[in-house]
């Protein structure tokens, strides 16, 4: 066995045996982070099959061996996906979500619960993006990365900000000490 194979197996085992299967716990204000973590883990463990494929038809006496395999794979992935989802949601939130036997339906129900929260989070991010000012103490790169991260989070909430608009926000967040830099940037013909 190669060291790469061993590393992959070790990573798989640690993800499965970690609390919540290695998935960030959904606590209410972190839906986007939870979903990203969930989807990554389900894909890594190959359980996302149940989320990406429709439920196969029920097996009959005439079902082929391939249909049996497909149905069993979907059934296992669906069951494991549901277990990982439910185990990674805090109890107060889990109690407010209708229970479903289908992982895709259950995830859609969780998303529905957090639509309003996502809108409120987007509003908070937009306000923070337009009001953030560089403090002059931390590294300028860190400030730019923080603003870029806010724009990336907004994109995840279907509120994409263009690169040009983001650069404008960053420039306006810089103090007067950067005035020469701003003038130089604004006089450039290139984007």
C-alpha positions in Angstrom: 0.0 0.0 0.0 1.4 3.4 -1.0 1.8 6.2 1.5 -0.8 8.2 -0.5 -3.4 5.4 -0.1 -2.6 5.1 3.6 -3.1 8.9 4.0 -6.4 8.8 2.2 -7.7 5.9 4.4 -6.4 7.6 7.6 -8.2 10.9 6.6 -11.4 9.0 5.8 -11.3 7.3 9.1 -10.6 10.4 11.1 -13.5 12.3 9.3 -15.9 9.5 10.0 -14.9 9.1 13.6 -14.7 12.8 14.4 -17.7 14.3 16.3 -20.5 15.1 13.9 -18.5 13.1 11.2 -16.1 16.0 10.9 -19.0 18.4 9.9 -19.2 21.9 11.4 -22.2 21.9 13.8 -25.2 23.9 12.6 -26.0 26.3 15.5 -28.2 28.9 13.8 -26.0 31.6 12.5 -23.6 29.5 10.4 -25.8 27.8 7.8 -23.5 28.6 4.9 -20.5 27.2 6.7 -22.4 24.2 7.8 -23.6 23.4 4.4 -20.2 23.8 2.8 -18.7 21.5 5.5 -21.6 19.0 5.1 -21.3 18.9 1.3 -17.5 18.5 1.4 -17.7 15.6 3.9 -20.6 13.8 2.0 -18.6 14.1 -1.2 -15.4 12.9 0.4 -17.2 9.9 1.8 -19.1 9.4 -1.5 -22.5 9.7 0.3 -23.6 12.7 -1.8 -24.9 10.2 -4.4 -28.3 10.3 -2.7 -28.3 14.1 -3.0 -27.2 14.1 -6.7 -29.4 11.3 -8.0 -33.1 10.7 -7.8 -34.3 7.8 -5.8 -34.3 4.7 -8.0 -37.6 2.8 -8.4 -38.6 0.2 -5.8 -37.2 -3.2 -6.5 -39.4 -5.8 -8.1 -39.0 -9.5 -8.8 -38.0 -8.5 -12.3 -35.3 -6.1 -11.2 -31.8 -6.7 -12.7 -28.7 -7.2 -10.6 -27.6 -3.7 -11.7 -30.9 -2.2 -10.5 -30.4 -4.0 -7.1 -26.9 -2.5 -6.8 -28.0 1.0 -7.7 -30.9 0.8 -5.3 -28.8 -0.5 -2.4 -26.1 2.2 -3.1 -28.7 5.0 -3.1 -30.4 3.6 0.0 -27.1 3.4 1.9 -26.0 6.9 0.8 -29.4 8.4 1.7 -29.3 6.8 5.2 -25.7 7.8 5.9 -26.4 11.4 4.6 -29.4 11.7 6.8 -27.5 10.5 9.8 -24.6 12.9 9.2 -26.9 15.8 8.6 -29.1 15.2 11.7 -26.1 14.5 13.9 -24.5 17.8 12.9 -27.5 20.0 13.7 -27.9 21.3 17.3 -30.9 19.8 19.1 -33.0 23.1 19.3 -32.7 23.5 15.5 -33.2 19.8 14.7 -36.5 19.9 16.6 -37.8 22.7 14.4 -37.1 20.9 11.1 -39.7 18.5 9.7 -38.4 14.9 9.5 -38.0 13.3 6.1 -36.7 9.9 5.0 -35.1 11.4 1.9 -31.8 13.2 2.4 -32.4 15.6 -0.5 -35.8 16.6 0.9 -34.5 17.0 4.4 -31.6 19.2 3.2 -34.1 21.4 1.3 -36.2 21.7 4.5 -33.2 22.8 6.5 -32.4 25.4 3.7 -35.9 26.7 3.9 -35.6 27.3 7.6 -32.5 29.5 7.0 -33.6 31.6 4.0 -34.5 34.5 6.3 -31.3 34.1 8.2 -29.3 34.2 5.0 -31.0 37.5 4.1 -30.2 39.0 7.5 -26.6 37.7 7.2 -26.3 39.2 3.7 -27.6 42.6 5.0 -25.0 42.5 7.9 -22.2 41.6 5.5 -23.1 44.4 3.1 -23.3 46.9 5.9 -19.9 45.8 7.2 -18.4 45.9 3.7 -19.4 49.5 3.1 -18.5 50.7 6.5 -15.2 48.9 7.1 -12.2 51.2 7.3 -8.6 50.3 7.4 -7.2 50.8 10.9 -3.6 51.4 9.9 -2.3 49.0 12.6 -2.8 45.6 10.9 -1.2 44.6 7.6 -2.9 46.1 4.5 -3.0 42.7 2.9 -5.0 41.3 5.8 -7.5 44.2 5.4 -7.9 43.5 1.7 -8.3 39.8 2.3 -10.9 40.4 4.9 -12.9 42.6 2.5 -12.5 40.0 -0.2 -13.7 37.3 2.2 -16.9 39.4 2.9 -17.5 39.7 -0.9 -17.0 35.9 -1.3 -19.5 35.2 1.5 -22.0 37.5 -0.2 -21.5 35.6 -3.5 -22.4 32.4 -1.6 -25.6 34.1 -0.6 -26.4 35.0 -4.3 -25.4 38.6 -3.8 -22.3 38.7 -6.0 -20.2 41.9 -6.0 -18.1 42.6 -9.1 -14.3 42.9 -8.8 -14.5 46.5 -9.8 -17.1 47.3 -7.2 -15.0 45.5 -4.6 -11.9 47.4 -5.5 -13.9 50.6 -5.1 -15.0 49.6 -1.6 -11.4 48.7 -0.7 -10.1 52.0 -2.0 -12.7 54.0 -0.1 -11.8 52.1 3.1 -8.2 53.3 3.0 -7.3 56.4 5.1 -5.8 59.7 3.8 -2.3 58.3 4.2 -3.0 56.2 1.1 -4.2 59.2 -1.0 -1.3 59.1 -3.4 -1.9 55.4 -4.0 -5.6 56.0 -4.7 -4.8 58.8 -7.1 -2.3 56.6 -8.9 -4.8 53.8 -9.1 -7.6 56.1 -10.4 -5.4 57.5 -13.1 -4.5 54.1 -14.6 -6.3 53.4 -17.8 -6.1 49.6 -17.3 -8.7 47.9 -15.2 
